[in-house]
Every structure is written in C-alpha cells, then in structure tokens.
Amino acid sequence: MADNNEETTHFGFRTVAKEEKAGMVADVFHSVAAKYDLMNDLMSLGIHRIWKRFTIDCSGVRRGQKVLDLAGGTGDLTAKFSRIIGETGEVVLADINSSMLKMGRDKLRNKGVLGNVSYVQANAEALPFPDNTFDCITISFGLRNVTDKDKALASMFRVLKPGGRLLILEFSRPVFEPLSKAYDAYSFHVLPRIGELVAKDAESYRYLAESIRMHPDQETLKQMMTSAGFENTSFHNLTGGIVALHRGFKF
C-alpha cells in the first residue's frame, strides 16, 4: 500500500516515487518472463494450478460470455476460459508487460488456443475498454504489483457489466502463526535462492516476496473492493491464507 506521501509508494520494502514503480515492476517481469511458468511450479509445488482451478470454478462464466483475464501473464486462466465460453464468447488476455504478453500469446497459440482470444497490453489503472464490457474480470497474482490499487479497482468496476463479477486471486496473510513463520522463512531465504539457480535472478524474486508482505490483508482488500462500488464482497482463504480469492459483484 502507498505510504503517507502521495507522491511515493512501495516497491517491495523500498519507498520509491510513484512514477518510477511501473518501470521497476516492468524490469522484474521482463527478467522473469522466460522462466515464469517453471518458477510458478517450483515455488508453489504445483499448487498454483489448484488455486487457479478454484478461481475458474467460482467465476460462474458461461458459454458466449466476455471475460477479461487481467495481468494474465502466460495465460493459464485464459486457456481454461477459452474452452468454457466457446466460439460465441471472447477472452481478452491483458497484461501491462510486453514480455509476459508475448509469452502468453506464444504459449496459447502453441496449444491451439486461437479464435476466441485477443491480446491487449493494458494498464489496470486505466483499462482501454468501454464501460460495461465484461461479464467477468479476473486478476491473478497481479494486483499487488499495481501502483494505485484503488484506481485499478475503480477501472475494473467501470468496464464490468451490471451483474458481472470480479475475482482477485492473490497472495495474502497466513491465518496460522506457525504457518506464517514457515512461510516467511521460505519466502526470504529459499525463494531467492531458487530464483538465482533457475532464473538467474535472485533480486526479482526477493522483490516478489517483499511485494506480498506489502499487499493489503484479506479484510483490507475486501473493504477496498466495497469502496470501489463492488457488492456482496467476500474472500476464501486457500492453503491457510497464503493465498486468498476475493470476489465482488457489480449490480
């Protein structure tokens, strides 16, 4: 979350000028893009696939609908939504980072995912879509990297159709103290080491661990969604709160 000075924000544990953060985050994801899927499997022991499947199950997406997979990265959710919505629907895979967007496009095309998916480079704080466009918006492990989260939530609310829903899958706060301590040890000692060995980039994964700690906790994010206009907001803790899925509706 931003500190008290409106012109600064957090980049991990560092305080930086707001206008610098987007470029710094971009550098991180340009660096990790090529190994992103492999590192996700290694870091989570494959459990991220279960988290994403739960998100799909909670989306309520049906054939013929229009879905925005925001900060969609290499397209795991997009691929699943593409099968659900069929030929009459559309999934927009959007990411602010050109390297991640390219990896996602190449991966999905190699899988044969073509006709009902489009790709847009977009900033979550100023989405380039008309009002009331999407039946469902998902943002998976991306919100914590956004500079102005309130502005991004307002932008998502604007482009969501009445009756539509937003799902935010993001790292959060473990609910058990022993798990929290073990998770801290893993995040700050093991994770950067894996990043160094596999992706040749310990610093980016150190930032990613720090960014998780600076992200709003479950109740705070729920309140932020409510303040942005979402109704019936709720969250589900996954893996003891290491990850949470927040959901809100636009009526």
N, C-alpha and C positions, 0 to 999 in steps of 0.2 A: 504494500500500500504506500501511497505517497506520504512524505513527511510533511511537517507543518509549513514548509516553504513551498508555495505554489509553483515555483519555477524549478524545483528539483523533485527527483523521485528515486526509487531504489533500483539498482542493478545488482541483484544478489544482495550482499551485505554492504555494498558501497552506495554512497549517495552521489548521484550524477545529475547533470542538467537534463531536464525533460526532453529537450530537442536532441540529445545525444543517445538516449536509450534505444530508440528504434534501430539505429545503425549498429549499436553494440550487440543487440539481440540478433540482428541480421548476420553479423560476423560469426556468432556462435552457430547458427543453423546452416550457414554456408559451409562451415567447417565439419559439422557432424552429418550432413545430409547423406553422404555416400554410405555411411555405416549405421544409419538411423534405425532401420528395421532389425538388424543384427543386435545392436545395443539394447533395443527395447526388449528383445527376447532374453538377452543375458541379464539385464538389470532386474527384470521382473520374474525371471524363471518361467517366462511364457504366460504368466497370469494376466498380463495386459489384454490378452485375447478374450479371457473370460469377462473382464471389465467392459470391454467393447461390445461383447455379445449381450450383456445385461443392458447396456445403453440402447442397442437396437431393439431389444425386447420391450423397453419402456417407451420407445418413440411413438408407437401407435401408427407408424407410417403404413400407408396402404397403396395399392396399385393406382397409378395415374397421378399421384401427388408430386409436389415440387419440394425438394429438400436442399438446404444449404449445409454443406459439411465445411464449417469454418475452421481455419487453421488446420485444414485436413491433412497436411503433411503428405505421407506416401499412400494415402487413400484406402486404409483398411476399412473405415466405415463407409466410404463411397462405394466400394466394391459390393458390400452387402446391401446397401440401399438400392443400388442399381438393379439387383436381382428382384427386390421386393416391388419396386414401383413399375417395372415392366416398360414396354415400348411407349406407353402413353404418358409416362412420368418423366421427370428430369431431376438429376442431381447436379448441383454446382459444387465442385471442389475448389475452395478458395483458400489461398494462403498468401501472406504478405511477403514470404521469402521465395525468390525466384528459383533457387536451387532445390528447395523442398518441393515446389510445384512441378518442376521438371522431373524430379524423381517419381513423384506420384503419377504424373501423366505417362511416363515411360513404363512404370510398373503395371498400371492398369491396362494400357494398350497391349503389353506383352501377355496379359491374362485374357485378352479378348474382350475387355470392357470398353465399349465404344459408343454406340448410338445415343444413349440417353444420359451421357455425362459431358459436362462442359467444364472448362478450367478458367479461373479468373484470379489474377493477382490483385489482392484487396487488403486494405487496412480495416480491421474490425471496428475502429473508432469512426469510420466514415464509409460505410458499405455502399458500393456503387450500384444499388438496386432501387427500383421504385418502392413506394410504400405498399405494404400488404401483398408481398410477392410469394412468400414461402409458407408451406403448411407445417414445416418442422425445420428447426435450426439446431445443429449440434456443434459444440466446440470441445474438442478432446485434447486435453493437456496443452492448451494454448492460452487460456485466459490469463494465467499467471505471468506471461511474457508481455502482456499488453500494458502500455504506459498508463493510460487513463481507463480504468475498468468501468467506471460509471458511464463514461461516454460510449464505450463499446456496448454496454448493456442497453443503453438508450437506442443506439443504432440498430441493434438486433431486434428490439421491440418494434421499431418503426417498420422494418421490412417483413416482419412476421404477419401473416394473415390473422384476422379475428378467428378465434377458435384454434389457432396453432399453438405449438409448444416449443419451448427452448429446453435443451438438455446440455448441461455443463458437466463433463467428466474431467476431474482434476485431482491432483494430489492434495491431501488435506491434513488434518491433525489426528494421529492415532488416539484412540479413546482409552487405551490401557497404558499405564505408566511403564511397565516392563517392555512392552512393545515399542513405545516411544523411544526409550533409551537404546534399544537394539537397533531401531531404525536410524537414529542419529549416528550411531557408530558405523553402520553400513554406509549411510549417505556420505559422510565426510571422510571416511578412511578407505572403504572398499570401492565405492563407485568411481572416484577419480582415478584409482589405480586401474580399474577395468577400462576406463576411457583412455588412459595412457597406453595400455597394452594393445587394445583392439582398434581404437580410432586415432591413436597417436595424438591425443588431445585431452590432457587431464584438466586443463583450465576450464574448458567449456562445460565439462561435467561437474566441476566444482561449482560453477555458476548455477547450473540447473538444480543442484542440491540446495544452494542458498536461496534460489528463487522460490522453491517450495516452502521454505520456512517463512518467507516474507509474504506469502499469499494469504488472503483472509481465511479465517477458520470457517467451519461449516455454518454456524449461526450468522456470522457477519456477512458471508456471501448471500445467504438466504435473504437477509434484510436488504442488501444492495439490490437484489432482484426485485423485491417488493417495491423499493423506492423508485425503480425504473419503470414500474407500471405492471409488472407481472403479478398474476393472482394464483391462488392455490399453490404457492411455492412450497417445496419440500425437498428433503435430501435423504439419500440412502448411503450409509457408511458401508464401504466394501473393504475387505481384508483388514478389519479392525480400525477403519478410519484412515488408513494410509491413503486411500482414495475415497472420494465421495462423488456421487452422482446427484446433482441438483436439477430440479425440474420446475418449470413455471409455465403458466398459460397466459395467452392474450385473449381477452374477451371483449 
